[in-house]
Structures are given as C-alpha cells and as structure tokens.
Amino acid sequence: MEPKFILTLDGHLRIGYAKMHKNLLLPGDTCIGGGYWEIDYLTNRLLLSRRSYDYGKPKWNFVTGKLYVPNEYRGMKIEYEGESLMDYCNVSDEFEIKYY
C-alpha cells in the first residue's frame, strides 16, 4: 500500500493508501490522472507529486469550478509538482476548495 491520489472529472481529489490508483475510484468516477502524496507538517502542506501509472499526471485544466478535498486536509496548502517544472500547480491558489 502506498500513499496515492486521483483526480476525478467532477473535481474530487481522492486520497488514500492503495495498491493501485484505480482502488481509489468510487462508482461513477471518471479518473483524469493521479499520483502520490505526502504531508509536510512543518509547513502545513499537502504535497502531491509524480503521476499514476494507470491514468497519467493529473489534468488540472479539466477541472472547472470547485475542487473537492477530503475534510482531513482542511487548512493545508495544496501543491502539485510533476516530473518537470511545467507540471507545477499551486492547487490552493488555482481552485476554489470545498471540503467533504
């Protein structure tokens, strides 16, 4: 089990420990990428990185409107850093975050 996340077409960030990224999908979800996560407690940041072997890197530009994040991460700054400098996304600044 590894710390993995997926991004769904309807804007849900699903985070958990899973063997495969597809294990984080709920019925009806359409995955638009994923990767790995860690928490930097010193700076209170949720750090998303890399890409899913099954779904590729998250397609942030497909998300319109709000990004839905699990309530456990409320108050944390969220950042994504892919495999190149072009893949960086300051998620907290780019999206209106709603918690579920």
N, C-alpha and C positions, 0 to 999 in steps of 0.2 A: 504494500500500500504506500502510495506517495501523495504528497500534497499537490492536488491538481485543481484546475478551474476550467469551466467552459463559459462561453458567452452565447446566449440564445438570441434568435432573431427578434423576439419580443422584448429584448433588453434586460434579461435576467442574468446576473452573474451567479453561477452555481459553484460553490467552493466546498471542497471536502478532501478526504483521503480516499483514493480509489486505485484500483489496479489499472483500469483503462478509463480514458476520458468519457467514453460512452456510458459508463456506470453512473455518471452524474446527471444524465438526462432524465427528465420526467416525461410521462406520456404527453404527447402533443408538442414537445420541444423540437425546435429546429436549431441545431448547433451551427454557429458561424465562427468557430475557432476556439482555441483554448491554450492552456499552458500550465505553468507551475506557479506556486505562490509561497510566500514566507512572510512573517511578521517581523518588522524591526521595532521592537518595543521601546528602544531608546528614543526614536524619533516618531513613534506612534503612526507608522506607515504600514499599509498592506502593499507588499511588493509583488507584482505579477510579472512573469518573465517567460521567455522562450516560446515554444509552440507545441501544440498537440500533434503527435504523430498521425493520429486519425483524421483530424479536422484542420490542421494548419494553425497559423497565427490568428489571433482574434481580429475580426473585421469590424473594427470600431466604427468605421464610416457607414455600416449598415444599420446601426442603432439610431433611431430617430426618437427624439423626445427624452424620456427619462431612462435612467439606468437603475435597475432594482438590485439592491445589495442586501445580503443577509444582515439582520439586526445586530449580530455579534460584532460587526465591523463598524458600527456607528461611531462617528467621531474620528476615524482614522483617515489619513490622507491616502489616496489610492493612486499608484503609479504603475505603468506597464513599460517594460523595457524588453524589446525583442532582440533579435540577433544582430541588428545593425542600428546605427544612430537614427535612421529614417523611421524605425519602428517604435520610437518613444511616444508615449501618450500620457499626459497628466490627466488621468481619468477624473479626478476630483474637480478639476477646473473645466473640463470639456463637457461634462454632463450634469444635468440636474439629478442628484442622487435621491432615491426613495428607498426606504428600508422596509424589509418584510420579515 
